[in-house]
Amino acid sequence: MTLKYLLKKKFKELPKEIEEKINNCNDLNKLDLIIDNIFDISNLDEINKILN
């Protein structure tokens, strides 16, 4: 998945918890929001907030 690739590239590591949330996310708007803001997101907590 492109999103996971981009996050790994940006943060070097992607915790299993976030990876599972991405895999289980059925809300494409949330995933698109992360991709659209990939350059502005500064930490993984922001990703977690979007996915919750």
C-alpha contacts under 8 A as a table, 3 or more apart, distances in Angstrom:
res1	aa1	res2	aa2	distance
1	M	4	K	5.64
1	M	5	Y	6.46
2	T	5	Y	5.06
2	T	6	L	6.17
3	L	6	L	5.18
3	L	7	L	6.20
3	L	31	L	7.57
3	L	34	I	7.88
3	L	35	I	6.43
4	K	7	L	5.11
4	K	8	K	6.07
4	K	14	L	7.72
4	K	19	E	7.10
4	K	22	I	7.79
5	Y	8	K	5.20
5	Y	9	K	6.10
6	L	9	K	5.01
6	L	10	K	6.10
6	L	38	I	7.87
7	L	10	K	5.04
7	L	11	F	5.86
7	L	12	K	7.58
7	L	13	E	7.84
7	L	14	L	6.86
7	L	38	I	7.82
8	K	11	F	5.29
8	K	12	K	4.83
8	K	13	E	5.23
8	K	14	L	5.59
9	K	12	K	5.44
9	K	13	E	7.89
11	F	14	L	6.99
11	F	43	N	7.83
11	F	44	L	7.94
14	L	18	I	6.77
14	L	19	E	6.53
15	P	18	I	5.52
15	P	19	E	6.29
16	K	19	E	4.91
16	K	20	E	6.00
17	E	20	E	5.26
17	E	21	K	6.30
18	I	21	K	4.97
18	I	22	I	6.19
18	I	47	I	7.82
18	I	48	N	6.72
19	E	22	I	5.18
19	E	23	N	6.21
20	E	23	N	4.94
20	E	24	N	6.06
21	K	24	N	5.14
21	K	25	C	5.84
21	K	51	L	6.74
22	I	25	C	5.14
22	I	31	L	7.58
22	I	51	L	7.44
25	C	28	L	7.49
25	C	31	L	7.77
25	C	51	L	7.48
27	D	30	K	5.59
27	D	31	L	6.85
28	L	31	L	5.06
28	L	32	D	5.98
29	N	32	D	5.01
29	N	33	L	5.99
30	K	33	L	5.02
30	K	34	I	6.46
30	K	50	I	6.40
30	K	51	L	6.53
31	L	34	I	5.27
31	L	35	I	6.40
31	L	51	L	7.95
32	D	35	I	5.04
32	D	36	D	5.94
33	L	36	D	5.09
33	L	37	N	6.18
34	I	37	N	5.22
34	I	38	I	5.73
34	I	41	I	7.95
34	I	47	I	6.93
34	I	50	I	7.52
35	I	38	I	5.08
37	N	40	D	5.23
37	N	41	I	6.08
38	I	41	I	5.44
39	F	42	S	7.78
41	I	44	L	7.90
41	I	46	E	6.53
41	I	47	I	7.62
42	S	46	E	7.36
43	N	46	E	5.80
43	N	47	I	7.27
44	L	47	I	5.02
44	L	48	N	6.29
45	D	48	N	4.92
45	D	49	K	6.21
46	E	49	K	5.13
46	E	50	I	6.42
47	I	50	I	5.24
47	I	51	L	6.27
48	N	51	L	5.15
48	N	52	N	6.15
49	K	52	N	5.34
